[in-house]
Amino acid sequence: METVELFQRLGLALAIGFLIGIERGWREREGAAGSRVAGIRTYALIGLLGGVWGALYPVVGGVALGLVALGFAIGFTVFQWRESVAENNLSATALIAGLVAFGLGVFAVLGNMAAAGAAGVATFVLLAEREALHGFLKKVTWPELRAGLLLLTMTFVLLPILPNRTVDPWGGINPYTIWLMTILIAGISYAGYVATRVAGAQRGLFYAGAVGGLISSTVVTLTYSQLAHKQPALGGKAEPGILAAWVVSLLRMTALASVIAPVLFVPLILPILAGVAVLVAAGFLFDHRAARNTEAPDFKLTNPFELWEVLRFGLLLAAVMLGARLLFLAFGQGGLLPLAAVTGLADVDPITLSAARMLGGALTPGGAALAILVAGGANLVAKAAVALGVGSLRFGASLAACAVLAIGAGATVWLTLGPL
């Protein structure tokens, strides 16, 4: 190993220990000097100690390095045990942090520097975010944690064993792709659900609606329309929240399609931004017309990651992908548009994923983007119908007008510029 590289690696080992020591020292900064077993200097030296013994590995060998690591672990454990007895503290975090600092110091010299640095930063974040992590555990229920375990099982147990090839005569159903897309959508919904549960929905109708749009803009529309029907005085305050949910839903749809097929971003972005601009302008007008309420209603959202909901979406996605393939084979790109309009009334995700996955060959980015835009427009129509059917006539008519104008703006941009 060159001298310059050795100094870089030892510097990284020192920096990792120093970073961990900053968090440990800050947390115990009120203690008197000498009252702590390990502070900022100690952890920095632990990291450097690991780096030095990593540098000595070619000379002393693996057995000696292992014995040194064991000796350090035993000695540090004894000192931490004495401190825990004196302070009546059962936490093992400081001990684990010291062992991690030593181990990463060794790894910084012997292993991948980028990985060692990333692990050091991750350790610092985990230590610093103790309160946030504990608050998360207090707010999240067992069914929600179980849903997270289901997500992990779907991703790391079931996905690898599925065949990554089409299994039907028409080449429309790929079990691996369908399950992967199902996991992606369920993961997004679950993340939005957990974020809402942890952050709460008490920042006003507008902010709660925007967050709810990550989970289900249709649910936000239904909930706020019911609120406006029961309390007409809140109708003007609920309208900006609904429009915020619609905006987030359209942007989420665009982001999802672009992640699956980046080539779709260009043909989608201008029509979507035109519709979003209309909804944002209408939201500001509605918000200016009515003072914002500081209390948000309870969305009464159920856990979006129940097993049946996951299977239902997977089956719907498989049906849409097969239908899209058959219509494409029979009628070309134009065959996707009726399917997009029908399925978009209920959910934009299946047709978005199907169109994005079918790119290539005769299906152009413009044809796929048009199908996604048709589904998005149909979904806006469905949500406007919900507002008209559940809320008051004036409330629903205002939102329906916004939906029509947004669809018109997007269609105008598409017809004027075409797929770029």
N, C-alpha and C positions, 0 to 999 in steps of 0.2 A: 504494500500500500504506500502510495506517495505521501511525502510529509505534508503537503498542502491538504490533501484529502483527509489525512489523519486528523489534522487540526480542525477541519470542518466537521468531522464526525464527532470529535470530542466536544467541540463547541455546541453541536446539536444536543448531545447528551446532557451537557450543563444547562442548556436552555430549557430542555424538557423538565429537568428537576426544578429549575428556577420557576417555571410556569406553575407547576404543581405547588411549589412552596408559596407562591404569591397567594393562591386561594387559601391554603391552609393557614398561612400567617395572617391574612386579612380576617379570617373567621375567628381567630383567637387573638386579635390585636390588642384587646383590652387587658389581657393577662400580663402579670409582672414579668420582667426579664428573668429568664431561668426557670420559669414555672412550667414551661412546655417541653416535652421531650423533643419535638421537632417543629421547627419553624421554617421561614423562607430560606435561610442559609443552609440548614440541615438538609432539606430536600434537594437543594441545588447541588450540594456535595454528594448526596446519595446518587443523583443522576450522573455526576462526574465519576464517582466511584465505579458505577456500572460500566461507564465508557472506558475507563482505564483498564479494567479487567477484560473487557471485550478486546481492547488493543493488545493485551498480553496473551490472548487465547492462542495465537500461533506459536508462542514460546512455551507456555505452561501446559497447554492441552485442555481437553474438555473435562477431564476428571477434576483437575485443580479448579477450574472455573466453577464446576458444579459444587465442589466443597466450599468455595468462597461464598457462593450464592446461598448455600444452606446455612453457613455460619452467620452471614448477614441477617438472614431471615430469623434465625433463632435469637440473635442478640437484639434485633429491633423489636421482635415480639415481646421479649422480656421487659424492655423499657416501656413499651406501650401498655403492657399489662400492669406494671407498677403505677403508671399514670392513671389508668382506668380505675384501679383500686383506690387511689388517693382522691379522685374526683367522683367516684361512684358512677362511672360512665361506661356503659356496655357497648358503645359504638366501636365497630372495627374499621371504620372508614380510614382513619389516619394510618393504621397498620397496612391496609391494602394499598393505600396511596404510596406509601414508602416502598413496598415491594414492586409496585408498578413502575415507580421512578427508577429503581435499580434495573429492573428488567428492560425497560425502554432505553436506558443508558447503554446497556450491553448491545441491544438490538440496533441502536443508532450507529454503532461502530461496525458491527458484523453483518447487518442486514440492509434493507432498503431504507434510505434516509427519508424519502417522502412518506413511506408508510409509518416510520417511527415518529416523524413530526406530526402526522395526522392523528396518530394514536395519542400523542401527548396533548394535542388540542382537545380531542374528544374526552380525555380524562379530566382536563380542566373544566370543560363545559358540564360534565356530569357532576363534578364536585360543586361547582358554583350554582347549579340549578337545583339544589337540594329542596328548597322551599317549593319551587314550582312543581317538581316531581311528586313531592308529598301531597301538595294540593291536588294534583291530578288524580292520585290514588283515592283521595277523599271524595272527589266529585264523581268519579266514574264507577258505575255499578258493576256487579259481577256479570250480568248478561252482556254488558258492553265489552268487558274483558274477554269473555268467552267468544264473542264475535271476532275479536282480534285474533284469538287463537285459531278460529276457523279460517280466517284470512291467511294466516301463516301455514296452516295445513294444506289449504288449497294451492298455495304458491309453491311450497317446498316439498310436499309429499305427493299430491295428485298430479300437478302439472308435468313433472318430469317423466311420468310413466304413460302419458297420453301420446298416441301416434301423431307425428307432425307431418301429416299428408292427408290429402282428400280421400274420403272413404265412400263417396257416392259416385254414380256413373257420370254425373254432370260436372263434377269438380267444384262443388259449391260448399261442402262441409269439411272443414279441417278441425278435428276435435281439439288439437293443441291450440290453434288460433282462437277458437270459440271460447275455450276455458281461459286463455290468457286475457282476452278482451273482457270476459266476465269479471275476472279478478281486478282488472284495471278500473272498471266502472264501480264495482263494489268498494274497492279501496278508496276511490275519490269520495264516494258517498259517505263511507264510514269516517274518513278524515274530517269531512265537513260536519258530520253529526257530533263527533267527539269535540271538535273545536267549539261548536255551539254549546255543548253541555258544559265544557270547562270555562269558556269565556262568559257564558250567560247571555241572555237576550234582553238585558235591561238598559240598553243604550238608545232606545228610541225605535219607533216603527221603521224608520228608514234603514238604520244599521242592521236591525234584526232581519229585515226583508232581504238585504244584500247578502248576509251570511246564509239565510235560508235558501237563497237561489243556488248555492253550491250543492244543496241536498235535493231540493225539489221546488222549482218555481211554481209548479202547479199547486202544491200544498200551501205555499205562501199566498197565492191568489185566492184559494178557497178559504183559508183561515181569515185573511183580511176582509174578504167579501162578506163573510159571516159577521165579522165585527162591525162592518159598516151597516149591515142590515139591522143588527140589534141596537147599535148606537149610531144613528145617522150623523151625529155631531162629529164623530171620528172619521167619517168618510174621507174628508179632505186630507186628513193626516195619514190615512192608510194608503192612498193612491201613490204617493212617492215610494213607499215601501214595496208595493207591488211592481212598480216600474223598475226599481233597483234590482229586484229579483229577476225580472225579464232580461235586463241588461247583463247581469252576471251569467244567466243561463246561455245567452247568445255567445258571450265571450268564452264561456266554458266549452261550448260546442265547437267553436273555432279552434281553441287550443287543443282539444282532444283530437280533432281531425288532423291538425298540423303535426302533432306528436306522432301519430300513426303513419302519416304520409306528409312529410314537410313540403312537398311540391304543391299541396292544396292551400297553403297559407296565402299565396299571392292571389289566386282567383277568389278566395273567400273574404279576404280582409276588407276590401273597399265596400262591397255591398253590406257586410255586417256592420262596419263602422257608420255607414249612412243610416241604417236602422237604429243603431245605438245612439247616434247623435239626436235623432228625433225623440227617442225615449228619454234621454238625459235632459233635453230641453223641456219636454213636457213635465218631467219630474221637478225641475226647478220652478216651473210655473205653478204647479200644484203646491209645492212646498212654500212658495212665497205667499200663496193665497191662504194658507192655514198655518197656524203656529204648530210647531212640532210637539208631539206628546212624548214625554220622557219615559213612559212605561210601555213596554212591548207586551203583546198578548202571548199566551202560551201556545206555541205551534202544535203541541200535542203530537210531536213527531215520534213515531215508533223507531226502534232500532232498524236501520236500513240493511243490516247484514244478517238477518235471519236466514236459515238454510233454505226455507221454501222460497223466499224472495230471490235468493241467489240462483236457485234452480229454475225459477220462473223466468228470470231474465236470460239465463243461458238458453233455455228452450226457445224463447222469443227471438233471441239473436240468431240461433241456428235456423229458425223458420224464415227470418228475414233474409239471411245470407243465401239460403237455398232459393227462396223466391226471387231475390235480386239476380242470382245467377241464371235462373231459368228465363226470366223476363229479358235479361240482357242477351241471352243466346237466341231468343225468339224475335225480339224487336230492336235489339241494339240499345244504345244509350237512352233512347226515348222510353223504353220499357221500364226504366227505373223510376221515372217521375210519378206515375200513378201510385206505385208502391210507397214512395217517399211521402206522398201527400196523405195516404191512408195511415201509415204507421206513425207519421209525425204528429197526428192528432193525439196520440197517446204518449209517445216518447221519441225524442230525437236521437237517442244514443244508438239504437240498433242500426238504423239506416246510415248514420254517420260512420260507424265502424265498418259496416258492410261496404259502403262506397269506397272508403279509404283502403280497405284490404283488396278490393277488386281492381285497383289501378294497374295499368299495364295492358299491353295488347290493344284491343279496340276501344277500351274505356279510357278516355282522355281525362286529364285533371279538370278540364272545363265541365265535362259531363258529370263527373263525380261531385264537383263543387255545386253544380246546379241542383243535383238531387238532394244534397245536404241543405241548401238554401230553401228548397221547396218544403223539406221536412220542418225546418225552423219556422217558416211562414205558417205552415199548417198548425204547428204547436202554438204559435201566438194566437191564431184564430180560436183554437180550443180553449185557451186560457181566457180570452176575451168572452167567450161563450159562458164560461164558468162565472165570471164577474157579472155578466148580464143576468144569468139565471139565479144566482145566490144573493147578490147585492141589490141595492135599489136601482131603479131604471136610470137615474141620472149618474149614479156611480158607475154602473156597468157601461153606459153609453160613452162616458168619458174615456174609459180604458179601451173600449172597442175602437173608438176613433184613433187613439194612440197606436193601437196595433195595426190598423189599416194604413195610417200614415207611415209607420215604420216599414211595413211590407212594401208600400209604394215607393219609399225612398230607396230601399235595397233593390227593388225591381228596376227602378229607373237607372240606377248606377250600372246594374248588370246589362240592361239593354243598350245603354249608351256606350259603355266601354267594352262590354263583353268580357270573357275570361282572359285575363292578362297572361 
